[in-house]
Amino acid sequence: MSLADILDELPRLTPEQRQQVMEKVFELQGGWLDGDDSLSVEEKRLIESRLAAHDENPASAVPWEEAKARLQSRFVR
């Protein structure tokens, strides 16, 4: 399959299939899609450790609306 064939097929994929494609590309890129390396190694490690912690305990996450409300009540007066 050529690159053109792959690109032509992408719009026909389901959202779940496109997510799988993005995850595979992410994996092949060494875990990061920031080709310009705008993050330091330390920043990448921090993000990876926080993602791993979330994977271990996804219930610890706070929905965006709740986090936003907390921030607004704390900092917007």
N, CA, C and O atoms as a Maestro MAE file, in Angstrom:
{
 s_m_m2io_version
 :::
 2.0.0
}

f_m_ct {
 s_m_title
 :::
 protein
 m_atom[308] {
  # First column is atom index #
  i_m_mmod_type
  r_m_x_coord
  r_m_y_coord
  r_m_z_coord
  i_m_residue_number
  s_m_chain_name
  s_m_pdb_residue_name
  s_m_pdb_atom_name
  i_m_atomic_number
  :::
  1 25 0.845 -1.172 0.000 1 A "MET " " N  " 7
  2 3 0.000 0.000 0.000 1 A "MET " " CA " 6
  3 2 0.895 1.242 0.000 1 A "MET " " C  " 6
  4 15 1.828 1.358 0.795 1 A "MET " " O  " 8
  5 25 0.591 2.140 -0.891 2 A "SER " " N  " 7
  6 3 1.403 3.356 -0.999 2 A "SER " " CA " 6
  7 2 0.934 4.402 0.021 2 A "SER " " C  " 6
  8 15 -0.133 4.284 0.624 2 A "SER " " O  " 8
  9 25 1.757 5.406 0.183 3 A "LEU " " N  " 7
  10 3 1.400 6.511 1.069 3 A "LEU " " CA " 6
  11 2 0.108 7.169 0.593 3 A "LEU " " C  " 6
  12 15 -0.755 7.503 1.405 3 A "LEU " " O  " 8
  13 25 -0.028 7.355 -0.714 4 A "ALA " " N  " 7
  14 3 -1.247 7.963 -1.265 4 A "ALA " " CA " 6
  15 2 -2.469 7.117 -0.923 4 A "ALA " " C  " 6
  16 15 -3.524 7.661 -0.597 4 A "ALA " " O  " 8
  17 25 -2.339 5.797 -0.994 5 A "ASP " " N  " 7
  18 3 -3.446 4.903 -0.639 5 A "ASP " " CA " 6
  19 2 -3.820 5.067 0.836 5 A "ASP " " C  " 6
  20 15 -4.998 5.130 1.189 5 A "ASP " " O  " 8
  21 25 -2.813 5.134 1.673 6 A "ILE " " N  " 7
  22 3 -3.054 5.296 3.111 6 A "ILE " " CA " 6
  23 2 -3.771 6.611 3.383 6 A "ILE " " C  " 6
  24 15 -4.758 6.643 4.117 6 A "ILE " " O  " 8
  25 25 -3.277 7.694 2.792 7 A "LEU " " N  " 7
  26 3 -3.892 9.002 3.000 7 A "LEU " " CA " 6
  27 2 -5.319 9.051 2.467 7 A "LEU " " C  " 6
  28 15 -6.184 9.690 3.067 7 A "LEU " " O  " 8
  29 25 -5.571 8.379 1.342 8 A "ASP " " N  " 7
  30 3 -6.925 8.320 0.790 8 A "ASP " " CA " 6
  31 2 -7.872 7.541 1.693 8 A "ASP " " C  " 6
  32 15 -9.065 7.842 1.751 8 A "ASP " " O  " 8
  33 25 -7.351 6.552 2.389 9 A "GLU " " N  " 7
  34 3 -8.182 5.695 3.239 9 A "GLU " " CA " 6
  35 2 -8.528 6.344 4.572 9 A "GLU " " C  " 6
  36 15 -9.560 6.017 5.158 9 A "GLU " " O  " 8
  37 25 -7.705 7.243 5.059 10 A "LEU " " N  " 7
  38 3 -7.915 7.839 6.385 10 A "LEU " " CA " 6
  39 2 -9.319 8.430 6.598 10 A "LEU " " C  " 6
  40 15 -9.912 8.186 7.649 10 A "LEU " " O  " 8
  41 25 -9.868 9.185 5.658 11 A "PRO " " N  " 7
  42 3 -11.209 9.748 5.883 11 A "PRO " " CA " 6
  43 2 -12.305 8.688 6.004 11 A "PRO " " C  " 6
  44 15 -13.369 8.962 6.561 11 A "PRO " " O  " 8
  45 25 -12.061 7.502 5.497 12 A "ARG " " N  " 7
  46 3 -13.068 6.443 5.551 12 A "ARG " " CA " 6
  47 2 -13.027 5.653 6.862 12 A "ARG " " C  " 6
  48 15 -13.910 4.837 7.124 12 A "ARG " " O  " 8
  49 25 -12.030 5.889 7.661 13 A "LEU " " N  " 7
  50 3 -11.916 5.182 8.937 13 A "LEU " " CA " 6
  51 2 -12.885 5.751 9.963 13 A "LEU " " C  " 6
  52 15 -13.274 6.917 9.901 13 A "LEU " " O  " 8
  53 25 -13.261 4.904 10.900 14 A "THR " " N  " 7
  54 3 -14.097 5.373 12.003 14 A "THR " " CA " 6
  55 2 -13.230 6.216 12.948 14 A "THR " " C  " 6
  56 15 -12.002 6.141 12.889 14 A "THR " " O  " 8
  57 25 -13.852 7.008 13.808 15 A "PRO " " N  " 7
  58 3 -13.049 7.769 14.776 15 A "PRO " " CA " 6
  59 2 -12.151 6.858 15.621 15 A "PRO " " C  " 6
  60 15 -11.014 7.219 15.925 15 A "PRO " " O  " 8
  61 25 -12.649 5.697 15.994 16 A "GLU " " N  " 7
  62 3 -11.847 4.761 16.787 16 A "GLU " " CA " 6
  63 2 -10.640 4.264 15.997 16 A "GLU " " C  " 6
  64 15 -9.543 4.137 16.541 16 A "GLU " " O  " 8
  65 25 -10.846 3.985 14.716 17 A "GLN " " N  " 7
  66 3 -9.737 3.530 13.882 17 A "GLN " " CA " 6
  67 2 -8.711 4.638 13.684 17 A "GLN " " C  " 6
  68 15 -7.507 4.380 13.695 17 A "GLN " " O  " 8
  69 25 -9.180 5.869 13.505 18 A "ARG " " N  " 7
  70 3 -8.240 6.993 13.365 18 A "ARG " " CA " 6
  71 2 -7.449 7.190 14.654 18 A "ARG " " C  " 6
  72 15 -6.267 7.531 14.610 18 A "ARG " " O  " 8
  73 25 -8.091 6.979 15.796 19 A "GLN " " N  " 7
  74 3 -7.386 7.076 17.075 19 A "GLN " " CA " 6
  75 2 -6.295 6.020 17.137 19 A "GLN " " C  " 6
  76 15 -5.193 6.301 17.610 19 A "GLN " " O  " 8
  77 25 -6.579 4.813 16.670 20 A "GLN " " N  " 7
  78 3 -5.571 3.752 16.653 20 A "GLN " " CA " 6
  79 2 -4.402 4.129 15.754 20 A "GLN " " C  " 6
  80 15 -3.248 3.865 16.092 20 A "GLN " " O  " 8
  81 25 -4.690 4.740 14.618 21 A "VAL " " N  " 7
  82 3 -3.636 5.181 13.703 21 A "VAL " " CA " 6
  83 2 -2.779 6.245 14.387 21 A "VAL " " C  " 6
  84 15 -1.550 6.194 14.320 21 A "VAL " " O  " 8
  85 25 -3.425 7.203 15.042 22 A "MET " " N  " 7
  86 3 -2.677 8.262 15.726 22 A "MET " " CA " 6
  87 2 -1.805 7.680 16.832 22 A "MET " " C  " 6
  88 15 -0.665 8.106 17.011 22 A "MET " " O  " 8
  89 25 -2.329 6.713 17.573 23 A "GLU " " N  " 7
  90 3 -1.547 6.095 18.639 23 A "GLU " " CA " 6
  91 2 -0.337 5.345 18.078 23 A "GLU " " C  " 6
  92 15 0.739 5.359 18.676 23 A "GLU " " O  " 8
  93 25 -0.519 4.689 16.926 24 A "LYS " " N  " 7
  94 3 0.602 3.974 16.311 24 A "LYS " " CA " 6
  95 2 1.665 4.960 15.839 24 A "LYS " " C  " 6
  96 15 2.856 4.720 16.036 24 A "LYS " " O  " 8
  97 25 1.259 6.050 15.228 25 A "VAL " " N  " 7
  98 3 2.217 7.069 14.791 25 A "VAL " " CA " 6
  99 2 2.940 7.633 16.008 25 A "VAL " " C  " 6
  100 15 4.157 7.813 15.985 25 A "VAL " " O  " 8
  101 25 2.193 7.910 17.061 26 A "PHE " " N  " 7
  102 3 2.762 8.404 18.312 26 A "PHE " " CA " 6
  103 2 3.823 7.436 18.830 26 A "PHE " " C  " 6
  104 15 4.911 7.850 19.228 26 A "PHE " " O  " 8
  105 25 3.498 6.155 18.820 27 A "GLU " " N  " 7
  106 3 4.438 5.119 19.269 27 A "GLU " " CA " 6
  107 2 5.689 5.089 18.395 27 A "GLU " " C  " 6
  108 15 6.803 5.000 18.910 27 A "GLU " " O  " 8
  109 25 5.511 5.163 17.091 28 A "LEU " " N  " 7
  110 3 6.640 5.105 16.163 28 A "LEU " " CA " 6
  111 2 7.541 6.335 16.277 28 A "LEU " " C  " 6
  112 15 8.730 6.274 15.962 28 A "LEU " " O  " 8
  113 25 6.972 7.442 16.726 29 A "GLN " " N  " 7
  114 3 7.747 8.677 16.894 29 A "GLN " " CA " 6
  115 2 8.491 8.700 18.223 29 A "GLN " " C  " 6
  116 15 9.088 9.713 18.586 29 A "GLN " " O  " 8
  117 25 8.458 7.606 18.933 30 A "GLY " " N  " 7
  118 3 9.153 7.549 20.209 30 A "GLY " " CA " 6
  119 2 8.333 8.107 21.353 30 A "GLY " " C  " 6
  120 15 8.880 8.454 22.400 30 A "GLY " " O  " 8
  121 25 7.027 8.197 21.164 31 A "GLY " " N  " 7
  122 3 6.162 8.648 22.234 31 A "GLY " " CA " 6
  123 2 5.816 10.116 22.196 31 A "GLY " " C  " 6
  124 15 4.978 10.567 22.977 31 A "GLY " " O  " 8
  125 25 6.442 10.885 21.305 32 A "TRP " " N  " 7
  126 3 6.165 12.314 21.248 32 A "TRP " " CA " 6
  127 2 5.957 12.745 19.821 32 A "TRP " " C  " 6
  128 15 6.677 12.313 18.921 32 A "TRP " " O  " 8
  129 25 4.975 13.592 19.612 33 A "LEU " " N  " 7
  130 3 4.691 14.096 18.268 33 A "LEU " " CA " 6
  131 2 5.181 15.527 18.073 33 A "LEU " " C  " 6
  132 15 4.806 16.186 17.103 33 A "LEU " " O  " 8
  133 25 6.010 16.006 18.981 34 A "ASP " " N  " 7
  134 3 6.523 17.368 18.855 34 A "ASP " " CA " 6
  135 2 7.861 17.345 18.121 34 A "ASP " " C  " 6
  136 15 8.922 17.342 18.746 34 A "ASP " " O  " 8
  137 25 7.804 17.328 16.816 35 A "GLY " " N  " 7
  138 3 9.006 17.220 16.022 35 A "GLY " " CA " 6
  139 2 10.030 18.301 16.299 35 A "GLY " " C  " 6
  140 15 11.216 18.115 16.028 35 A "GLY " " O  " 8
  141 25 9.591 19.424 16.832 36 A "ASP " " N  " 7
  142 3 10.537 20.505 17.106 36 A "ASP " " CA " 6
  143 2 11.175 20.376 18.484 36 A "ASP " " C  " 6
  144 15 11.962 21.235 18.881 36 A "ASP " " O  " 8
  145 25 10.841 19.294 19.231 37 A "ASP " " N  " 7
  146 3 11.405 19.058 20.566 37 A "ASP " " CA " 6
  147 2 11.293 20.277 21.456 37 A "ASP " " C  " 6
  148 15 12.266 20.691 22.088 37 A "ASP " " O  " 8
  149 25 10.088 20.857 21.503 38 A "SER " " N  " 7
  150 3 9.887 22.047 22.324 38 A "SER " " CA " 6
  151 2 9.878 21.722 23.817 38 A "SER " " C  " 6
  152 15 9.997 22.629 24.640 38 A "SER " " O  " 8
  153 25 9.738 20.445 24.181 39 A "LEU " " N  " 7
  154 3 9.776 20.050 25.581 39 A "LEU " " CA " 6
  155 2 11.144 19.497 25.933 39 A "LEU " " C  " 6
  156 15 11.787 18.818 25.132 39 A "LEU " " O  " 8
  157 25 11.571 19.799 27.136 40 A "SER " " N  " 7
  158 3 12.847 19.249 27.596 40 A "SER " " CA " 6
  159 2 12.652 17.785 27.985 40 A "SER " " C  " 6
  160 15 11.521 17.327 28.144 40 A "SER " " O  " 8
  161 25 13.738 17.066 28.136 41 A "VAL " " N  " 7
  162 3 13.672 15.665 28.569 41 A "VAL " " CA " 6
  163 2 12.990 15.585 29.929 41 A "VAL " " C  " 6
  164 15 12.179 14.690 30.166 41 A "VAL " " O  " 8
  165 25 13.311 16.506 30.812 42 A "GLU " " N  " 7
  166 3 12.700 16.530 32.148 42 A "GLU " " CA " 6
  167 2 11.188 16.749 32.059 42 A "GLU " " C  " 6
  168 15 10.425 16.092 32.769 42 A "GLU " " O  " 8
  169 25 10.752 17.664 31.196 43 A "GLU " " N  " 7
  170 3 9.324 17.919 31.030 43 A "GLU " " CA " 6
  171 2 8.612 16.686 30.474 43 A "GLU " " C  " 6
  172 15 7.515 16.344 30.914 43 A "GLU " " O  " 8
  173 25 9.245 16.023 29.506 44 A "LYS " " N  " 7
  174 3 8.659 14.805 28.943 44 A "LYS " " CA " 6
  175 2 8.556 13.718 30.008 44 A "LYS " " C  " 6
  176 15 7.549 13.012 30.069 44 A "LYS " " O  " 8
  177 25 9.576 13.571 30.845 45 A "ARG " " N  " 7
  178 3 9.539 12.577 31.930 45 A "ARG " " CA " 6
  179 2 8.402 12.883 32.903 45 A "ARG " " C  " 6
  180 15 7.696 11.976 33.344 45 A "ARG " " O  " 8
  181 25 8.230 14.148 33.232 46 A "LEU " " N  " 7
  182 3 7.169 14.545 34.141 46 A "LEU " " CA " 6
  183 2 5.799 14.197 33.556 46 A "LEU " " C  " 6
  184 15 4.943 13.651 34.252 46 A "LEU " " O  " 8
  185 25 5.599 14.507 32.303 47 A "ILE " " N  " 7
  186 3 4.331 14.188 31.643 47 A "ILE " " CA " 6
  187 2 4.121 12.682 31.616 47 A "ILE " " C  " 6
  188 15 3.032 12.201 31.927 47 A "ILE " " O  " 8
  189 25 5.152 11.939 31.247 48 A "GLU " " N  " 7
  190 3 5.034 10.478 31.194 48 A "GLU " " CA " 6
  191 2 4.702 9.902 32.571 48 A "GLU " " C  " 6
  192 15 3.888 8.984 32.672 48 A "GLU " " O  " 8
  193 25 5.315 10.425 33.626 49 A "SER " " N  " 7
  194 3 5.042 9.900 34.967 49 A "SER " " CA " 6
  195 2 3.617 10.223 35.391 49 A "SER " " C  " 6
  196 15 2.968 9.408 36.048 49 A "SER " " O  " 8
  197 25 3.128 11.388 35.028 50 A "ARG " " N  " 7
  198 3 1.755 11.743 35.375 50 A "ARG " " CA " 6
  199 2 0.752 10.924 34.570 50 A "ARG " " C  " 6
  200 15 -0.297 10.544 35.091 50 A "ARG " " O  " 8
  201 25 1.062 10.651 33.311 51 A "LEU " " N  " 7
  202 3 0.194 9.778 32.519 51 A "LEU " " CA " 6
  203 2 0.171 8.365 33.096 51 A "LEU " " C  " 6
  204 15 -0.884 7.733 33.156 51 A "LEU " " O  " 8
  205 25 1.329 7.872 33.516 52 A "ALA " " N  " 7
  206 3 1.402 6.542 34.117 52 A "ALA " " CA " 6
  207 2 0.590 6.501 35.412 52 A "ALA " " C  " 6
  208 15 -0.112 5.524 35.672 52 A "ALA " " O  " 8
  209 25 0.681 7.547 36.218 53 A "ALA " " N  " 7
  210 3 -0.095 7.608 37.456 53 A "ALA " " CA " 6
  211 2 -1.590 7.608 37.149 53 A "ALA " " C  " 6
  212 15 -2.374 6.964 37.845 53 A "ALA " " O  " 8
  213 25 -1.976 8.332 36.109 54 A "HIS " " N  " 7
  214 3 -3.390 8.350 35.713 54 A "HIS " " CA " 6
  215 2 -3.826 6.969 35.219 54 A "HIS " " C  " 6
  216 15 -4.924 6.514 35.539 54 A "HIS " " O  " 8
  217 25 -2.980 6.310 34.448 55 A "ASP " " N  " 7
  218 3 -3.309 4.969 33.965 55 A "ASP " " CA " 6
  219 2 -3.527 4.005 35.128 55 A "ASP " " C  " 6
  220 15 -4.389 3.128 35.064 55 A "ASP " " O  " 8
  221 25 -2.744 4.170 36.188 56 A "GLU " " N  " 7
  222 3 -2.871 3.310 37.363 56 A "GLU " " CA " 6
  223 2 -4.128 3.623 38.168 56 A "GLU " " C  " 6
  224 15 -4.687 2.731 38.807 56 A "GLU " " O  " 8
  225 25 -4.579 4.876 38.146 57 A "ASN " " N  " 7
  226 3 -5.738 5.268 38.936 57 A "ASN " " CA " 6
  227 2 -6.562 6.310 38.180 57 A "ASN " " C  " 6
  228 15 -6.544 7.487 38.539 57 A "ASN " " O  " 8
  229 25 -7.282 5.892 37.140 58 A "PRO " " N  " 7
  230 3 -8.045 6.862 36.342 58 A "PRO " " CA " 6
  231 2 -9.154 7.563 37.132 58 A "PRO " " C  " 6
  232 15 -9.591 8.649 36.750 58 A "PRO " " O  " 8
  233 25 -9.605 6.958 38.218 59 A "ALA " " N  " 7
  234 3 -10.658 7.583 39.025 59 A "ALA " " CA " 6
  235 2 -10.166 8.844 39.730 59 A "ALA " " C  " 6
  236 15 -10.972 9.631 40.228 59 A "ALA " " O  " 8
  237 25 -8.851 9.041 39.774 60 A "SER " " N  " 7
  238 3 -8.310 10.230 40.434 60 A "SER " " CA " 6
  239 2 -8.456 11.489 39.585 60 A "SER " " C  " 6
  240 15 -8.231 12.595 40.076 60 A "SER " " O  " 8
  241 25 -8.828 11.333 38.325 61 A "ALA " " N  " 7
  242 3 -8.974 12.485 37.431 61 A "ALA " " CA " 6
  243 2 -10.209 13.300 37.817 61 A "ALA " " C  " 6
  244 15 -11.185 12.766 38.343 61 A "ALA " " O  " 8
  245 25 -10.143 14.587 37.546 62 A "VAL " " N  " 7
  246 3 -11.254 15.499 37.801 62 A "VAL " " CA " 6
  247 2 -11.788 15.966 36.448 62 A "VAL " " C  " 6
  248 15 -11.010 16.398 35.599 62 A "VAL " " O  " 8
  249 25 -13.100 15.886 36.234 63 A "PRO " " N  " 7
  250 3 -13.655 16.371 34.960 63 A "PRO " " CA " 6
  251 2 -13.310 17.847 34.740 63 A "PRO " " C  " 6
  252 15 -13.209 18.616 35.696 63 A "PRO " " O  " 8
  253 25 -13.130 18.232 33.479 64 A "TRP " " N  " 7
  254 3 -12.720 19.585 33.143 64 A "TRP " " CA " 6
  255 2 -13.645 20.631 33.758 64 A "TRP " " C  " 6
  256 15 -13.168 21.621 34.314 64 A "TRP " " O  " 8
  257 25 -14.950 20.431 33.669 65 A "GLU " " N  " 7
  258 3 -15.880 21.431 34.200 65 A "GLU " " CA " 6
  259 2 -15.668 21.647 35.695 65 A "GLU " " C  " 6
  260 15 -15.749 22.777 36.175 65 A "GLU " " O  " 8
  261 25 -15.397 20.578 36.431 66 A "GLU " " N  " 7
  262 3 -15.140 20.703 37.863 66 A "GLU " " CA " 6
  263 2 -13.818 21.436 38.118 66 A "GLU " " C  " 6
  264 15 -13.744 22.316 38.976 66 A "GLU " " O  " 8
  265 25 -12.783 21.068 37.369 67 A "ALA " " N  " 7
  266 3 -11.485 21.729 37.526 67 A "ALA " " CA " 6
  267 2 -11.599 23.213 37.176 67 A "ALA " " C  " 6
  268 15 -11.049 24.064 37.875 67 A "ALA " " O  " 8
  269 25 -12.307 23.514 36.104 68 A "LYS " " N  " 7
  270 3 -12.495 24.905 35.680 68 A "LYS " " CA " 6
  271 2 -13.229 25.693 36.762 68 A "LYS " " C  " 6
  272 15 -12.839 26.816 37.082 68 A "LYS " " O  " 8
  273 25 -14.288 25.114 37.326 69 A "ALA " " N  " 7
  274 3 -15.046 25.794 38.383 69 A "ALA " " CA " 6
  275 2 -14.166 26.048 39.602 69 A "ALA " " C  " 6
  276 15 -14.243 27.114 40.212 69 A "ALA " " O  " 8
  277 25 -13.335 25.077 39.957 70 A "ARG " " N  " 7
  278 3 -12.426 25.258 41.098 70 A "ARG " " CA " 6
  279 2 -11.458 26.410 40.846 70 A "ARG " " C  " 6
  280 15 -11.251 27.267 41.705 70 A "ARG " " O  " 8
  281 25 -10.869 26.414 39.646 71 A "LEU " " N  " 7
  282 3 -9.910 27.474 39.308 71 A "LEU " " CA " 6
  283 2 -10.562 28.835 39.295 71 A "LEU " " C  " 6
  284 15 -10.005 29.805 39.809 71 A "LEU " " O  " 8
  285 25 -11.760 28.911 38.699 72 A "GLN " " N  " 7
  286 3 -12.451 30.199 38.641 72 A "GLN " " CA " 6
  287 2 -12.820 30.696 40.034 72 A "GLN " " C  " 6
  288 15 -12.715 31.890 40.316 72 A "GLN " " O  " 8
  289 25 -13.252 29.785 40.906 73 A "SER " " N  " 7
  290 3 -13.624 30.228 42.255 73 A "SER " " CA " 6
  291 2 -12.394 30.668 43.037 73 A "SER " " C  " 6
  292 15 -12.492 31.502 43.937 73 A "SER " " O  " 8
  293 25 -11.257 30.118 42.702 74 A "ARG " " N  " 7
  294 3 -10.036 30.452 43.433 74 A "ARG " " CA " 6
  295 2 -9.345 31.713 42.904 74 A "ARG " " C  " 6
  296 15 -8.804 32.503 43.678 74 A "ARG " " O  " 8
  297 25 -9.368 31.893 41.571 75 A "PHE " " N  " 7
  298 3 -8.566 32.957 40.980 75 A "PHE " " CA " 6
  299 2 -9.357 34.074 40.301 75 A "PHE " " C  " 6
  300 15 -8.800 35.143 40.050 75 A "PHE " " O  " 8
  301 25 -10.617 33.862 40.002 76 A "VAL " " N  " 7
  302 3 -11.409 34.905 39.322 76 A "VAL " " CA " 6
  303 2 -12.308 35.559 40.366 76 A "VAL " " C  " 6
  304 15 -13.160 34.913 40.977 76 A "VAL " " O  " 8
  305 25 -12.104 36.791 40.540 77 A "ARG " " N  " 7
  306 3 -12.883 37.509 41.563 77 A "ARG " " CA " 6
  307 2 -13.618 38.647 40.925 77 A "ARG " " C  " 6
  308 15 -14.333 39.380 41.608 77 A "ARG " " O  " 8
  :::
 }
 m_bond[307] {
  # First column is bond index #
  i_m_from
  i_m_to
  i_m_order
  :::
  1 1 2 1
  2 2 3 1
  3 3 4 2
  4 3 5 1
  5 5 6 1
  6 6 7 1
  7 7 8 2
  8 7 9 1
  9 9 10 1
  10 10 11 1
  11 11 12 2
  12 11 13 1
  13 13 14 1
  14 14 15 1
  15 15 16 2
  16 15 17 1
  17 17 18 1
  18 18 19 1
  19 19 20 2
  20 19 21 1
  21 21 22 1
  22 22 23 1
  23 23 24 2
  24 23 25 1
  25 25 26 1
  26 26 27 1
  27 27 28 2
  28 27 29 1
  29 29 30 1
  30 30 31 1
  31 31 32 2
  32 31 33 1
  33 33 34 1
  34 34 35 1
  35 35 36 2
  36 35 37 1
  37 37 38 1
  38 38 39 1
  39 39 40 2
  40 39 41 1
  41 41 42 1
  42 42 43 1
  43 43 44 2
  44 43 45 1
  45 45 46 1
  46 46 47 1
  47 47 48 2
  48 47 49 1
  49 49 50 1
  50 50 51 1
  51 51 52 2
  52 51 53 1
  53 53 54 1
  54 54 55 1
  55 55 56 2
  56 55 57 1
  57 57 58 1
  58 58 59 1
  59 59 60 2
  60 59 61 1
  61 61 62 1
  62 62 63 1
  63 63 64 2
  64 63 65 1
  65 65 66 1
  66 66 67 1
  67 67 68 2
  68 67 69 1
  69 69 70 1
  70 70 71 1
  71 71 72 2
  72 71 73 1
  73 73 74 1
  74 74 75 1
  75 75 76 2
  76 75 77 1
  77 77 78 1
  78 78 79 1
  79 79 80 2
  80 79 81 1
  81 81 82 1
  82 82 83 1
  83 83 84 2
  84 83 85 1
  85 85 86 1
  86 86 87 1
  87 87 88 2
  88 87 89 1
  89 89 90 1
  90 90 91 1
  91 91 92 2
  92 91 93 1
  93 93 94 1
  94 94 95 1
  95 95 96 2
  96 95 97 1
  97 97 98 1
  98 98 99 1
  99 99 100 2
  100 99 101 1
  101 101 102 1
  102 102 103 1
  103 103 104 2
  104 103 105 1
  105 105 106 1
  106 106 107 1
  107 107 108 2
  108 107 109 1
  109 109 110 1
  110 110 111 1
  111 111 112 2
  112 111 113 1
  113 113 114 1
  114 114 115 1
  115 115 116 2
  116 115 117 1
  117 117 118 1
  118 118 119 1
  119 119 120 2
  120 119 121 1
  121 121 122 1
  122 122 123 1
  123 123 124 2
  124 123 125 1
  125 125 126 1
  126 126 127 1
  127 127 128 2
  128 127 129 1
  129 129 130 1
  130 130 131 1
  131 131 132 2
  132 131 133 1
  133 133 134 1
  134 134 135 1
  135 135 136 2
  136 135 137 1
  137 137 138 1
  138 138 139 1
  139 139 140 2
  140 139 141 1
  141 141 142 1
  142 142 143 1
  143 143 144 2
  144 143 145 1
  145 145 146 1
  146 146 147 1
  147 147 148 2
  148 147 149 1
  149 149 150 1
  150 150 151 1
  151 151 152 2
  152 151 153 1
  153 153 154 1
  154 154 155 1
  155 155 156 2
  156 155 157 1
  157 157 158 1
  158 158 159 1
  159 159 160 2
  160 159 161 1
  161 161 162 1
  162 162 163 1
  163 163 164 2
  164 163 165 1
  165 165 166 1
  166 166 167 1
  167 167 168 2
  168 167 169 1
  169 169 170 1
  170 170 171 1
  171 171 172 2
  172 171 173 1
  173 173 174 1
  174 174 175 1
  175 175 176 2
  176 175 177 1
  177 177 178 1
  178 178 179 1
  179 179 180 2
  180 179 181 1
  181 181 182 1
  182 182 183 1
  183 183 184 2
  184 183 185 1
  185 185 186 1
  186 186 187 1
  187 187 188 2
  188 187 189 1
  189 189 190 1
  190 190 191 1
  191 191 192 2
  192 191 193 1
  193 193 194 1
  194 194 195 1
  195 195 196 2
  196 195 197 1
  197 197 198 1
  198 198 199 1
  199 199 200 2
  200 199 201 1
  201 201 202 1
  202 202 203 1
  203 203 204 2
  204 203 205 1
  205 205 206 1
  206 206 207 1
  207 207 208 2
  208 207 209 1
  209 209 210 1
  210 210 211 1
  211 211 212 2
  212 211 213 1
  213 213 214 1
  214 214 215 1
  215 215 216 2
  216 215 217 1
  217 217 218 1
  218 218 219 1
  219 219 220 2
  220 219 221 1
  221 221 222 1
  222 222 223 1
  223 223 224 2
  224 223 225 1
  225 225 226 1
  226 226 227 1
  227 227 228 2
  228 227 229 1
  229 229 230 1
  230 230 231 1
  231 231 232 2
  232 231 233 1
  233 233 234 1
  234 234 235 1
  235 235 236 2
  236 235 237 1
  237 237 238 1
  238 238 239 1
  239 239 240 2
  240 239 241 1
  241 241 242 1
  242 242 243 1
  243 243 244 2
  244 243 245 1
  245 245 246 1
  246 246 247 1
  247 247 248 2
  248 247 249 1
  249 249 250 1
  250 250 251 1
  251 251 252 2
  252 251 253 1
  253 253 254 1
  254 254 255 1
  255 255 256 2
  256 255 257 1
  257 257 258 1
  258 258 259 1
  259 259 260 2
  260 259 261 1
  261 261 262 1
  262 262 263 1
  263 263 264 2
  264 263 265 1
  265 265 266 1
  266 266 267 1
  267 267 268 2
  268 267 269 1
  269 269 270 1
  270 270 271 1
  271 271 272 2
  272 271 273 1
  273 273 274 1
  274 274 275 1
  275 275 276 2
  276 275 277 1
  277 277 278 1
  278 278 279 1
  279 279 280 2
  280 279 281 1
  281 281 282 1
  282 282 283 1
  283 283 284 2
  284 283 285 1
  285 285 286 1
  286 286 287 1
  287 287 288 2
  288 287 289 1
  289 289 290 1
  290 290 291 1
  291 291 292 2
  292 291 293 1
  293 293 294 1
  294 294 295 1
  295 295 296 2
  296 295 297 1
  297 297 298 1
  298 298 299 1
  299 299 300 2
  300 299 301 1
  301 301 302 1
  302 302 303 1
  303 303 304 2
  304 303 305 1
  305 305 306 1
  306 306 307 1
  307 307 308 2
  :::
 }
}
